[in-house]
Amino acid sequence: MKYLITLIFFTVIFASCGSGDNTEAESQVSEELIEETKTLESENEALDETVQNIKTSTEELDKMLEEL
């Protein structure tokens, strides 16, 4: 996920280095990419939280199994 965010970031940079004729179109694309990046970062944080919850649940289940 972090690699995808990095790729989008570099795409925005390279898109902004193009010709000045399409500045408005590039600006719009850049804004869309920034919004997409923010969305991906939020999803990444949610996935990280889910992974942590799974790890915690697994540890709790392991303890319960040991008690049995």
CHARMM-style PDB file with segment names, atoms N, HN, CA, C and O in Angstrom:
ATOM      1  N   MET     1       0.820  -1.176   0.000  1.00  0.00      PROA
ATOM      2  CA  MET     1       0.000   0.000   0.000  1.00  0.00      PROA
ATOM      3  C   MET     1       0.876   1.256   0.000  1.00  0.00      PROA
ATOM      4  O   MET     1       0.580   2.233  -0.688  1.00  0.00      PROA
ATOM      5  N   LYS     2       1.953   1.213   0.780  1.00  0.00      PROA
ATOM      6  HN  LYS     2       2.193   0.419   1.339  1.00  0.00      PROA
ATOM      7  CA  LYS     2       2.834   2.370   0.840  1.00  0.00      PROA
ATOM      8  C   LYS     2       3.512   2.604  -0.507  1.00  0.00      PROA
ATOM      9  O   LYS     2       3.781   3.744  -0.886  1.00  0.00      PROA
ATOM     10  N   TYR     3       3.785   1.509  -1.230  1.00  0.00      PROA
ATOM     11  HN  TYR     3       3.566   0.583  -0.922  1.00  0.00      PROA
ATOM     12  CA  TYR     3       4.409   1.644  -2.542  1.00  0.00      PROA
ATOM     13  C   TYR     3       3.451   2.299  -3.529  1.00  0.00      PROA
ATOM     14  O   TYR     3       3.869   3.085  -4.379  1.00  0.00      PROA
ATOM     15  N   LEU     4       2.167   1.975  -3.416  1.00  0.00      PROA
ATOM     16  HN  LEU     4       1.827   1.337  -2.725  1.00  0.00      PROA
ATOM     17  CA  LEU     4       1.169   2.578  -4.281  1.00  0.00      PROA
ATOM     18  C   LEU     4       1.061   4.072  -4.014  1.00  0.00      PROA
ATOM     19  O   LEU     4       0.958   4.865  -4.950  1.00  0.00      PROA
ATOM     20  N   ILE     5       1.085   4.454  -2.759  1.00  0.00      PROA
ATOM     21  HN  ILE     5       1.169   3.809  -1.999  1.00  0.00      PROA
ATOM     22  CA  ILE     5       1.022   5.869  -2.399  1.00  0.00      PROA
ATOM     23  C   ILE     5       2.248   6.595  -2.939  1.00  0.00      PROA
ATOM     24  O   ILE     5       2.134   7.704  -3.461  1.00  0.00      PROA
ATOM     25  N   THR     6       3.421   5.975  -2.817  1.00  0.00      PROA
ATOM     26  HN  THR     6       3.514   5.075  -2.393  1.00  0.00      PROA
ATOM     27  CA  THR     6       4.650   6.574  -3.337  1.00  0.00      PROA
ATOM     28  C   THR     6       4.565   6.725  -4.847  1.00  0.00      PROA
ATOM     29  O   THR     6       4.967   7.754  -5.390  1.00  0.00      PROA
ATOM     30  N   LEU     7       4.046   5.714  -5.531  1.00  0.00      PROA
ATOM     31  HN  LEU     7       3.719   4.878  -5.090  1.00  0.00      PROA
ATOM     32  CA  LEU     7       3.905   5.770  -6.980  1.00  0.00      PROA
ATOM     33  C   LEU     7       2.987   6.913  -7.389  1.00  0.00      PROA
ATOM     34  O   LEU     7       3.289   7.650  -8.327  1.00  0.00      PROA
ATOM     35  N   ILE     8       1.873   7.063  -6.692  1.00  0.00      PROA
ATOM     36  HN  ILE     8       1.627   6.464  -5.930  1.00  0.00      PROA
ATOM     37  CA  ILE     8       0.948   8.154  -6.996  1.00  0.00      PROA
ATOM     38  C   ILE     8       1.624   9.496  -6.756  1.00  0.00      PROA
ATOM     39  O   ILE     8       1.453  10.427  -7.544  1.00  0.00      PROA
ATOM     40  N   PHE     9       2.385   9.604  -5.681  1.00  0.00      PROA
ATOM     41  HN  PHE     9       2.524   8.848  -5.041  1.00  0.00      PROA
ATOM     42  CA  PHE     9       3.087  10.846  -5.367  1.00  0.00      PROA
ATOM     43  C   PHE     9       4.030  11.233  -6.506  1.00  0.00      PROA
ATOM     44  O   PHE     9       4.031  12.381  -6.949  1.00  0.00      PROA
ATOM     45  N   PHE    10       4.830  10.276  -6.979  1.00  0.00      PROA
ATOM     46  HN  PHE    10       4.829   9.343  -6.619  1.00  0.00      PROA
ATOM     47  CA  PHE    10       5.760  10.570  -8.064  1.00  0.00      PROA
ATOM     48  C   PHE    10       5.026  10.866  -9.368  1.00  0.00      PROA
ATOM     49  O   PHE    10       5.502  11.661 -10.178  1.00  0.00      PROA
ATOM     50  N   THR    11       3.884  10.240  -9.576  1.00  0.00      PROA
ATOM     51  HN  THR    11       3.498   9.593  -8.918  1.00  0.00      PROA
ATOM     52  CA  THR    11       3.082  10.535 -10.761  1.00  0.00      PROA
ATOM     53  C   THR    11       2.630  11.985 -10.737  1.00  0.00      PROA
ATOM     54  O   THR    11       2.653  12.666 -11.763  1.00  0.00      PROA
ATOM     55  N   VAL    12       2.220  12.454  -9.573  1.00  0.00      PROA
ATOM     56  HN  VAL    12       2.201  11.901  -8.740  1.00  0.00      PROA
ATOM     57  CA  VAL    12       1.805  13.849  -9.434  1.00  0.00      PROA
ATOM     58  C   VAL    12       2.970  14.778  -9.739  1.00  0.00      PROA
ATOM     59  O   VAL    12       2.797  15.780 -10.433  1.00  0.00      PROA
ATOM     60  N   ILE    13       4.147  14.459  -9.230  1.00  0.00      PROA
ATOM     61  HN  ILE    13       4.287  13.645  -8.666  1.00  0.00      PROA
ATOM     62  CA  ILE    13       5.321  15.301  -9.463  1.00  0.00      PROA
ATOM     63  C   ILE    13       5.661  15.349 -10.947  1.00  0.00      PROA
ATOM     64  O   ILE    13       5.872  16.429 -11.499  1.00  0.00      PROA
ATOM     65  N   PHE    14       5.715  14.184 -11.600  1.00  0.00      PROA
ATOM     66  HN  PHE    14       5.543  13.307 -11.151  1.00  0.00      PROA
ATOM     67  CA  PHE    14       6.067  14.158 -13.016  1.00  0.00      PROA
ATOM     68  C   PHE    14       4.995  14.812 -13.873  1.00  0.00      PROA
ATOM     69  O   PHE    14       5.313  15.435 -14.886  1.00  0.00      PROA
ATOM     70  N   ALA    15       3.740  14.684 -13.488  1.00  0.00      PROA
ATOM     71  HN  ALA    15       3.482  14.178 -12.665  1.00  0.00      PROA
ATOM     72  CA  ALA    15       2.663  15.323 -14.236  1.00  0.00      PROA
ATOM     73  C   ALA    15       2.783  16.840 -14.145  1.00  0.00      PROA
ATOM     74  O   ALA    15       2.460  17.548 -15.100  1.00  0.00      PROA
ATOM     75  N   SER    16       3.239  17.335 -13.018  1.00  0.00      PROA
ATOM     76  HN  SER    16       3.501  16.760 -12.243  1.00  0.00      PROA
ATOM     77  CA  SER    16       3.362  18.780 -12.852  1.00  0.00      PROA
ATOM     78  C   SER    16       4.587  19.340 -13.561  1.00  0.00      PROA
ATOM     79  O   SER    16       4.706  20.555 -13.715  1.00  0.00      PROA
ATOM     80  N   CYS    17       5.497  18.478 -13.993  1.00  0.00      PROA
ATOM     81  HN  CYS    17       5.400  17.491 -13.867  1.00  0.00      PROA
ATOM     82  CA  CYS    17       6.695  18.928 -14.699  1.00  0.00      PROA
ATOM     83  C   CYS    17       6.480  19.009 -16.205  1.00  0.00      PROA
ATOM     84  O   CYS    17       7.413  19.348 -16.932  1.00  0.00      PROA
ATOM     85  N   GLY    18       5.283  18.710 -16.692  1.00  0.00      PROA
ATOM     86  HN  GLY    18       4.525  18.434 -16.101  1.00  0.00      PROA
ATOM     87  CA  GLY    18       4.992  18.725 -18.128  1.00  0.00      PROA
ATOM     88  C   GLY    18       4.922  20.145 -18.662  1.00  0.00      PROA
ATOM     89  O   GLY    18       5.310  21.100 -17.989  1.00  0.00      PROA
ATOM     90  N   SER    19       4.420  20.266 -19.888  1.00  0.00      PROA
ATOM     91  HN  SER    19       4.105  19.490 -20.435  1.00  0.00      PROA
ATOM     92  CA  SER    19       4.334  21.577 -20.530  1.00  0.00      PROA
ATOM     93  C   SER    19       3.343  22.463 -19.792  1.00  0.00      PROA
ATOM     94  O   SER    19       2.435  21.967 -19.125  1.00  0.00      PROA
ATOM     95  N   GLY    20       3.517  23.769 -19.912  1.00  0.00      PROA
ATOM     96  HN  GLY    20       4.255  24.172 -20.454  1.00  0.00      PROA
ATOM     97  CA  GLY    20       2.670  24.725 -19.210  1.00  0.00      PROA
ATOM     98  C   GLY    20       1.329  24.941 -19.873  1.00  0.00      PROA
ATOM     99  O   GLY    20       0.477  25.624 -19.305  1.00  0.00      PROA
ATOM    100  N   ASP    21       1.103  24.377 -21.071  1.00  0.00      PROA
ATOM    101  HN  ASP    21       1.795  23.822 -21.532  1.00  0.00      PROA
ATOM    102  CA  ASP    21      -0.146  24.580 -21.795  1.00  0.00      PROA
ATOM    103  C   ASP    21      -1.334  23.929 -21.094  1.00  0.00      PROA
ATOM    104  O   ASP    21      -2.450  24.446 -21.151  1.00  0.00      PROA
ATOM    105  N   ASN    22      -1.105  22.834 -20.456  1.00  0.00      PROA
ATOM    106  HN  ASN    22      -0.199  22.415 -20.410  1.00  0.00      PROA
ATOM    107  CA  ASN    22      -2.191  22.092 -19.824  1.00  0.00      PROA
ATOM    108  C   ASN    22      -2.153  22.233 -18.308  1.00  0.00      PROA
ATOM    109  O   ASN    22      -2.462  21.284 -17.588  1.00  0.00      PROA
ATOM    110  N   THR    23      -1.783  23.392 -17.829  1.00  0.00      PROA
ATOM    111  HN  THR    23      -1.533  24.163 -18.414  1.00  0.00      PROA
ATOM    112  CA  THR    23      -1.627  23.590 -16.392  1.00  0.00      PROA
ATOM    113  C   THR    23      -2.933  23.345 -15.646  1.00  0.00      PROA
ATOM    114  O   THR    23      -2.937  22.719 -14.586  1.00  0.00      PROA
ATOM    115  N   GLU    24      -4.038  23.836 -16.195  1.00  0.00      PROA
ATOM    116  HN  GLU    24      -4.035  24.344 -17.056  1.00  0.00      PROA
ATOM    117  CA  GLU    24      -5.321  23.664 -15.516  1.00  0.00      PROA
ATOM    118  C   GLU    24      -5.719  22.191 -15.468  1.00  0.00      PROA
ATOM    119  O   GLU    24      -6.169  21.706 -14.430  1.00  0.00      PROA
ATOM    120  N   ALA    25      -5.560  21.487 -16.567  1.00  0.00      PROA
ATOM    121  HN  ALA    25      -5.194  21.881 -17.410  1.00  0.00      PROA
ATOM    122  CA  ALA    25      -5.899  20.061 -16.603  1.00  0.00      PROA
ATOM    123  C   ALA    25      -4.998  19.281 -15.661  1.00  0.00      PROA
ATOM    124  O   ALA    25      -5.460  18.389 -14.948  1.00  0.00      PROA
ATOM    125  N   GLU    26      -3.711  19.616 -15.657  1.00  0.00      PROA
ATOM    126  HN  GLU    26      -3.336  20.340 -16.237  1.00  0.00      PROA
ATOM    127  CA  GLU    26      -2.774  18.937 -14.768  1.00  0.00      PROA
ATOM    128  C   GLU    26      -3.101  19.236 -13.318  1.00  0.00      PROA
ATOM    129  O   GLU    26      -2.979  18.366 -12.455  1.00  0.00      PROA
ATOM    130  N   SER    27      -3.512  20.457 -13.050  1.00  0.00      PROA
ATOM    131  HN  SER    27      -3.611  21.163 -13.751  1.00  0.00      PROA
ATOM    132  CA  SER    27      -3.880  20.832 -11.687  1.00  0.00      PROA
ATOM    133  C   SER    27      -5.075  20.009 -11.223  1.00  0.00      PROA
ATOM    134  O   SER    27      -5.117  19.546 -10.083  1.00  0.00      PROA
ATOM    135  N   GLN    28      -6.047  19.832 -12.116  1.00  0.00      PROA
ATOM    136  HN  GLN    28      -6.013  20.209 -13.042  1.00  0.00      PROA
ATOM    137  CA  GLN    28      -7.223  19.041 -11.766  1.00  0.00      PROA
ATOM    138  C   GLN    28      -6.832  17.593 -11.526  1.00  0.00      PROA
ATOM    139  O   GLN    28      -7.292  16.973 -10.567  1.00  0.00      PROA
ATOM    140  N   VAL    29      -5.982  17.050 -12.394  1.00  0.00      PROA
ATOM    141  HN  VAL    29      -5.609  17.553 -13.173  1.00  0.00      PROA
ATOM    142  CA  VAL    29      -5.523  15.675 -12.222  1.00  0.00      PROA
ATOM    143  C   VAL    29      -4.750  15.556 -10.920  1.00  0.00      PROA
ATOM    144  O   VAL    29      -4.927  14.591 -10.176  1.00  0.00      PROA
ATOM    145  N   SER    30      -3.900  16.525 -10.642  1.00  0.00      PROA
ATOM    146  HN  SER    30      -3.757  17.309 -11.246  1.00  0.00      PROA
ATOM    147  CA  SER    30      -3.123  16.494  -9.410  1.00  0.00      PROA
ATOM    148  C   SER    30      -4.036  16.502  -8.192  1.00  0.00      PROA
ATOM    149  O   SER    30      -3.797  15.766  -7.234  1.00  0.00      PROA
ATOM    150  N   GLU    31      -5.064  17.315  -8.218  1.00  0.00      PROA
ATOM    151  HN  GLU    31      -5.258  17.913  -8.995  1.00  0.00      PROA
ATOM    152  CA  GLU    31      -6.001  17.366  -7.096  1.00  0.00      PROA
ATOM    153  C   GLU    31      -6.715  16.031  -6.934  1.00  0.00      PROA
ATOM    154  O   GLU    31      -6.935  15.568  -5.815  1.00  0.00      PROA
ATOM    155  N   GLU    32      -7.078  15.413  -8.062  1.00  0.00      PROA
ATOM    156  HN  GLU    32      -6.900  15.789  -8.972  1.00  0.00      PROA
ATOM    157  CA  GLU    32      -7.734  14.109  -7.994  1.00  0.00      PROA
ATOM    158  C   GLU    32      -6.786  13.066  -7.414  1.00  0.00      PROA
ATOM    159  O   GLU    32      -7.196  12.228  -6.611  1.00  0.00      PROA
ATOM    160  N   LEU    33      -5.524  13.118  -7.817  1.00  0.00      PROA
ATOM    161  HN  LEU    33      -5.191  13.799  -8.469  1.00  0.00      PROA
ATOM    162  CA  LEU    33      -4.544  12.168  -7.293  1.00  0.00      PROA
ATOM    163  C   LEU    33      -4.291  12.399  -5.808  1.00  0.00      PROA
ATOM    164  O   LEU    33      -4.103  11.444  -5.054  1.00  0.00      PROA
ATOM    165  N   ILE    34      -4.287  13.645  -5.389  1.00  0.00      PROA
ATOM    166  HN  ILE    34      -4.441  14.421  -6.001  1.00  0.00      PROA
ATOM    167  CA  ILE    34      -4.099  13.956  -3.969  1.00  0.00      PROA
ATOM    168  C   ILE    34      -5.265  13.394  -3.164  1.00  0.00      PROA
ATOM    169  O   ILE    34      -5.061  12.807  -2.101  1.00  0.00      PROA
ATOM    170  N   GLU    35      -6.486  13.571  -3.665  1.00  0.00      PROA
ATOM    171  HN  GLU    35      -6.652  14.047  -4.528  1.00  0.00      PROA
ATOM    172  CA  GLU    35      -7.662  13.029  -2.975  1.00  0.00      PROA
ATOM    173  C   GLU    35      -7.598  11.504  -2.923  1.00  0.00      PROA
ATOM    174  O   GLU    35      -7.911  10.898  -1.898  1.00  0.00      PROA
ATOM    175  N   GLU    36      -7.193  10.891  -4.033  1.00  0.00      PROA
ATOM    176  HN  GLU    36      -6.939  11.384  -4.865  1.00  0.00      PROA
ATOM    177  CA  GLU    36      -7.072   9.431  -4.068  1.00  0.00      PROA
ATOM    178  C   GLU    36      -6.010   8.964  -3.078  1.00  0.00      PROA
ATOM    179  O   GLU    36      -6.185   7.950  -2.403  1.00  0.00      PROA
ATOM    180  N   THR    37      -4.910   9.706  -2.997  1.00  0.00      PROA
ATOM    181  HN  THR    37      -4.768  10.529  -3.546  1.00  0.00      PROA
ATOM    182  CA  THR    37      -3.848   9.362  -2.050  1.00  0.00      PROA
ATOM    183  C   THR    37      -4.358   9.436  -0.619  1.00  0.00      PROA
ATOM    184  O   THR    37      -4.068   8.557   0.192  1.00  0.00      PROA
ATOM    185  N   LYS    38      -5.116  10.480  -0.307  1.00  0.00      PROA
ATOM    186  HN  LYS    38      -5.351  11.195  -0.966  1.00  0.00      PROA
ATOM    187  CA  LYS    38      -5.681  10.615   1.038  1.00  0.00      PROA
ATOM    188  C   LYS    38      -6.616   9.449   1.348  1.00  0.00      PROA
ATOM    189  O   LYS    38      -6.606   8.909   2.454  1.00  0.00      PROA
ATOM    190  N   THR    39      -7.420   9.070   0.360  1.00  0.00      PROA
ATOM    191  HN  THR    39      -7.428   9.509  -0.539  1.00  0.00      PROA
ATOM    192  CA  THR    39      -8.332   7.941   0.546  1.00  0.00      PROA
ATOM    193  C   THR    39      -7.553   6.662   0.805  1.00  0.00      PROA
ATOM    194  O   THR    39      -7.893   5.889   1.700  1.00  0.00      PROA
ATOM    195  N   LEU    40      -6.503   6.443   0.013  1.00  0.00      PROA
ATOM    196  HN  LEU    40      -6.227   7.071  -0.715  1.00  0.00      PROA
ATOM    197  CA  LEU    40      -5.686   5.241   0.184  1.00  0.00      PROA
ATOM    198  C   LEU    40      -4.990   5.225   1.540  1.00  0.00      PROA
ATOM    199  O   LEU    40      -4.865   4.171   2.164  1.00  0.00      PROA
ATOM    200  N   GLU    41      -4.540   6.385   1.995  1.00  0.00      PROA
ATOM    201  HN  GLU    41      -4.641   7.241   1.489  1.00  0.00      PROA
ATOM    202  CA  GLU    41      -3.904   6.453   3.312  1.00  0.00      PROA
ATOM    203  C   GLU    41      -4.905   6.096   4.413  1.00  0.00      PROA
ATOM    204  O   GLU    41      -4.566   5.389   5.361  1.00  0.00      PROA
ATOM    205  N   SER    42      -6.129   6.586   4.283  1.00  0.00      PROA
ATOM    206  HN  SER    42      -6.404   7.161   3.512  1.00  0.00      PROA
ATOM    207  CA  SER    42      -7.168   6.266   5.268  1.00  0.00      PROA
ATOM    208  C   SER    42      -7.475   4.772   5.262  1.00  0.00      PROA
ATOM    209  O   SER    42      -7.618   4.148   6.314  1.00  0.00      PROA
ATOM    210  N   GLU    43      -7.574   4.211   4.056  1.00  0.00      PROA
ATOM    211  HN  GLU    43      -7.458   4.718   3.202  1.00  0.00      PROA
ATOM    212  CA  GLU    43      -7.830   2.772   3.951  1.00  0.00      PROA
ATOM    213  C   GLU    43      -6.669   1.978   4.535  1.00  0.00      PROA
ATOM    214  O   GLU    43      -6.874   0.950   5.180  1.00  0.00      PROA
ATOM    215  N   ASN    44      -5.455   2.455   4.309  1.00  0.00      PROA
ATOM    216  HN  ASN    44      -5.288   3.290   3.784  1.00  0.00      PROA
ATOM    217  CA  ASN    44      -4.271   1.781   4.840  1.00  0.00      PROA
ATOM    218  C   ASN    44      -4.295   1.787   6.367  1.00  0.00      PROA
ATOM    219  O   ASN    44      -3.982   0.777   6.996  1.00  0.00      PROA
ATOM    220  N   GLU    45      -4.663   2.919   6.964  1.00  0.00      PROA
ATOM    221  HN  GLU    45      -4.917   3.740   6.453  1.00  0.00      PROA
ATOM    222  CA  GLU    45      -4.759   3.005   8.422  1.00  0.00      PROA
ATOM    223  C   GLU    45      -5.829   2.049   8.949  1.00  0.00      PROA
ATOM    224  O   GLU    45      -5.633   1.393   9.973  1.00  0.00      PROA
ATOM    225  N   ALA    46      -6.958   1.973   8.247  1.00  0.00      PROA
ATOM    226  HN  ALA    46      -7.117   2.506   7.416  1.00  0.00      PROA
ATOM    227  CA  ALA    46      -8.029   1.066   8.669  1.00  0.00      PROA
ATOM    228  C   ALA    46      -7.567  -0.383   8.577  1.00  0.00      PROA
ATOM    229  O   ALA    46      -7.874  -1.193   9.452  1.00  0.00      PROA
ATOM    230  N   LEU    47      -6.830  -0.709   7.521  1.00  0.00      PROA
ATOM    231  HN  LEU    47      -6.580  -0.051   6.810  1.00  0.00      PROA
ATOM    232  CA  LEU    47      -6.307  -2.069   7.379  1.00  0.00      PROA
ATOM    233  C   LEU    47      -5.287  -2.387   8.460  1.00  0.00      PROA
ATOM    234  O   LEU    47      -5.270  -3.497   8.992  1.00  0.00      PROA
ATOM    235  N   ASP    48      -4.442  -1.427   8.785  1.00  0.00      PROA
ATOM    236  HN  ASP    48      -4.456  -0.525   8.353  1.00  0.00      PROA
ATOM    237  CA  ASP    48      -3.473  -1.631   9.864  1.00  0.00      PROA
ATOM    238  C   ASP    48      -4.187  -1.914  11.187  1.00  0.00      PROA
ATOM    239  O   ASP    48      -3.768  -2.780  11.955  1.00  0.00      PROA
ATOM    240  N   GLU    49      -5.263  -1.179  11.442  1.00  0.00      PROA
ATOM    241  HN  GLU    49      -5.604  -0.476  10.817  1.00  0.00      PROA
ATOM    242  CA  GLU    49      -6.041  -1.390  12.667  1.00  0.00      PROA
ATOM    243  C   GLU    49      -6.684  -2.780  12.664  1.00  0.00      PROA
ATOM    244  O   GLU    49      -6.716  -3.458  13.690  1.00  0.00      PROA
ATOM    245  N   THR    50      -7.191  -3.192  11.509  1.00  0.00      PROA
ATOM    246  HN  THR    50      -7.165  -2.641  10.676  1.00  0.00      PROA
ATOM    247  CA  THR    50      -7.789  -4.523  11.393  1.00  0.00      PROA
ATOM    248  C   THR    50      -6.762  -5.608  11.655  1.00  0.00      PROA
ATOM    249  O   THR    50      -7.044  -6.580  12.356  1.00  0.00      PROA
ATOM    250  N   VAL    51      -5.575  -5.445  11.097  1.00  0.00      PROA
ATOM    251  HN  VAL    51      -5.346  -4.655  10.528  1.00  0.00      PROA
ATOM    252  CA  VAL    51      -4.502  -6.421  11.313  1.00  0.00      PROA
ATOM    253  C   VAL    51      -4.159  -6.497  12.795  1.00  0.00      PROA
ATOM    254  O   VAL    51      -3.972  -7.589  13.332  1.00  0.00      PROA
ATOM    255  N   GLN    52      -4.075  -5.356  13.454  1.00  0.00      PROA
ATOM    256  HN  GLN    52      -4.227  -4.469  13.018  1.00  0.00      PROA
ATOM    257  CA  GLN    52      -3.765  -5.336  14.885  1.00  0.00      PROA
ATOM    258  C   GLN    52      -4.862  -6.036  15.684  1.00  0.00      PROA
ATOM    259  O   GLN    52      -4.574  -6.777  16.625  1.00  0.00      PROA
ATOM    260  N   ASN    53      -6.115  -5.799  15.309  1.00  0.00      PROA
ATOM    261  HN  ASN    53      -6.348  -5.198  14.545  1.00  0.00      PROA
ATOM    262  CA  ASN    53      -7.231  -6.466  15.992  1.00  0.00      PROA
ATOM    263  C   ASN    53      -7.167  -7.974  15.809  1.00  0.00      PROA
ATOM    264  O   ASN    53      -7.445  -8.728  16.742  1.00  0.00      PROA
ATOM    265  N   ILE    54      -6.803  -8.415  14.616  1.00  0.00      PROA
ATOM    266  HN  ILE    54      -6.577  -7.802  13.858  1.00  0.00      PROA
ATOM    267  CA  ILE    54      -6.679  -9.851  14.350  1.00  0.00      PROA
ATOM    268  C   ILE    54      -5.558 -10.448  15.192  1.00  0.00      PROA
ATOM    269  O   ILE    54      -5.709 -11.532  15.756  1.00  0.00      PROA
ATOM    270  N   LYS    55      -4.435  -9.739  15.276  1.00  0.00      PROA
ATOM    271  HN  LYS    55      -4.313  -8.858  14.818  1.00  0.00      PROA
ATOM    272  CA  LYS    55      -3.320 -10.231  16.094  1.00  0.00      PROA
ATOM    273  C   LYS    55      -3.735 -10.356  17.558  1.00  0.00      PROA
ATOM    274  O   LYS    55      -3.430 -11.351  18.216  1.00  0.00      PROA
ATOM    275  N   THR    56      -4.430  -9.340  18.058  1.00  0.00      PROA
ATOM    276  HN  THR    56      -4.677  -8.532  17.524  1.00  0.00      PROA
ATOM    277  CA  THR    56      -4.888  -9.358  19.448  1.00  0.00      PROA
ATOM    278  C   THR    56      -5.861 -10.511  19.675  1.00  0.00      PROA
ATOM    279  O   THR    56      -5.761 -11.226  20.672  1.00  0.00      PROA
ATOM    280  N   SER    57      -6.790 -10.687  18.762  1.00  0.00      PROA
ATOM    281  HN  SER    57      -6.872 -10.107  17.952  1.00  0.00      PROA
ATOM    282  CA  SER    57      -7.756 -11.783  18.887  1.00  0.00      PROA
ATOM    283  C   SER    57      -7.065 -13.133  18.848  1.00  0.00      PROA
ATOM    284  O   SER    57      -7.425 -14.041  19.597  1.00  0.00      PROA
ATOM    285  N   THR    58      -6.079 -13.267  17.981  1.00  0.00      PROA
ATOM    286  HN  THR    58      -5.787 -12.530  17.372  1.00  0.00      PROA
ATOM    287  CA  THR    58      -5.334 -14.522  17.881  1.00  0.00      PROA
ATOM    288  C   THR    58      -4.613 -14.824  19.185  1.00  0.00      PROA
ATOM    289  O   THR    58      -4.617 -15.964  19.650  1.00  0.00      PROA
ATOM    290  N   GLU    59      -3.998 -13.813  19.773  1.00  0.00      PROA
ATOM    291  HN  GLU    59      -3.995 -12.887  19.395  1.00  0.00      PROA
ATOM    292  CA  GLU    59      -3.304 -13.998  21.052  1.00  0.00      PROA
ATOM    293  C   GLU    59      -4.284 -14.414  22.145  1.00  0.00      PROA
ATOM    294  O   GLU    59      -3.989 -15.304  22.943  1.00  0.00      PROA
ATOM    295  N   GLU    60      -5.444 -13.774  22.182  1.00  0.00      PROA
ATOM    296  HN  GLU    60      -5.684 -13.051  21.534  1.00  0.00      PROA
ATOM    297  CA  GLU    60      -6.453 -14.115  23.184  1.00  0.00      PROA
ATOM    298  C   GLU    60      -6.957 -15.543  22.995  1.00  0.00      PROA
ATOM    299  O   GLU    60      -7.147 -16.271  23.969  1.00  0.00      PROA
ATOM    300  N   LEU    61      -7.173 -15.940  21.750  1.00  0.00      PROA
ATOM    301  HN  LEU    61      -7.019 -15.349  20.958  1.00  0.00      PROA
ATOM    302  CA  LEU    61      -7.627 -17.303  21.477  1.00  0.00      PROA
ATOM    303  C   LEU    61      -6.558 -18.325  21.842  1.00  0.00      PROA
ATOM    304  O   LEU    61      -6.874 -19.401  22.349  1.00  0.00      PROA
ATOM    305  N   ASP    62      -5.307 -17.998  21.587  1.00  0.00      PROA
ATOM    306  HN  ASP    62      -5.050 -17.124  21.175  1.00  0.00      PROA
ATOM    307  CA  ASP    62      -4.211 -18.896  21.969  1.00  0.00      PROA
ATOM    308  C   ASP    62      -4.180 -19.096  23.483  1.00  0.00      PROA
ATOM    309  O   ASP    62      -3.977 -20.212  23.962  1.00  0.00      PROA
ATOM    310  N   LYS    63      -4.380 -18.017  24.229  1.00  0.00      PROA
ATOM    311  HN  LYS    63      -4.544 -17.111  23.839  1.00  0.00      PROA
ATOM    312  CA  LYS    63      -4.408 -18.117  25.691  1.00  0.00      PROA
ATOM    313  C   LYS    63      -5.576 -18.975  26.159  1.00  0.00      PROA
ATOM    314  O   LYS    63      -5.434 -19.778  27.082  1.00  0.00      PROA
ATOM    315  N   MET    64      -6.725 -18.805  25.523  1.00  0.00      PROA
ATOM    316  HN  MET    64      -6.840 -18.153  24.773  1.00  0.00      PROA
ATOM    317  CA  MET    64      -7.898 -19.595  25.889  1.00  0.00      PROA
ATOM    318  C   MET    64      -7.662 -21.077  25.601  1.00  0.00      PROA
ATOM    319  O   MET    64      -8.067 -21.937  26.384  1.00  0.00      PROA
ATOM    320  N   LEU    65      -7.012 -21.373  24.484  1.00  0.00      PROA
ATOM    321  HN  LEU    65      -6.683 -20.675  23.848  1.00  0.00      PROA
ATOM    322  CA  LEU    65      -6.710 -22.767  24.145  1.00  0.00      PROA
ATOM    323  C   LEU    65      -5.743 -23.387  25.142  1.00  0.00      PROA
ATOM    324  O   LEU    65      -5.869 -24.559  25.495  1.00  0.00      PROA
ATOM    325  N   GLU    66      -4.781 -22.597  25.591  1.00  0.00      PROA
ATOM    326  HN  GLU    66      -4.678 -21.645  25.304  1.00  0.00      PROA
ATOM    327  CA  GLU    66      -3.825 -23.099  26.578  1.00  0.00      PROA
ATOM    328  C   GLU    66      -4.526 -23.440  27.890  1.00  0.00      PROA
ATOM    329  O   GLU    66      -4.168 -24.410  28.557  1.00  0.00      PROA
ATOM    330  N   GLU    67      -5.516 -22.647  28.256  1.00  0.00      PROA
ATOM    331  HN  GLU    67      -5.807 -21.859  27.714  1.00  0.00      PROA
ATOM    332  CA  GLU    67      -6.250 -22.882  29.489  1.00  0.00      PROA
ATOM    333  C   GLU    67      -7.106 -24.144  29.410  1.00  0.00      PROA
ATOM    334  O   GLU    67      -7.374 -24.787  30.426  1.00  0.00      PROA
ATOM    335  N   LEU    68      -7.526 -24.489  28.208  1.00  0.00      PROA
ATOM    336  HN  LEU    68      -7.309 -23.968  27.384  1.00  0.00      PROA
ATOM    337  CA  LEU    68      -8.337 -25.703  28.037  1.00  0.00      PROA
ATOM    338  C   LEU    68      -7.430 -26.898  28.103  1.00  0.00      PROA
ATOM    339  OT1 LEU    68      -7.895 -28.032  27.983  1.00  0.00      PROA
TER     340      LEU     68
END
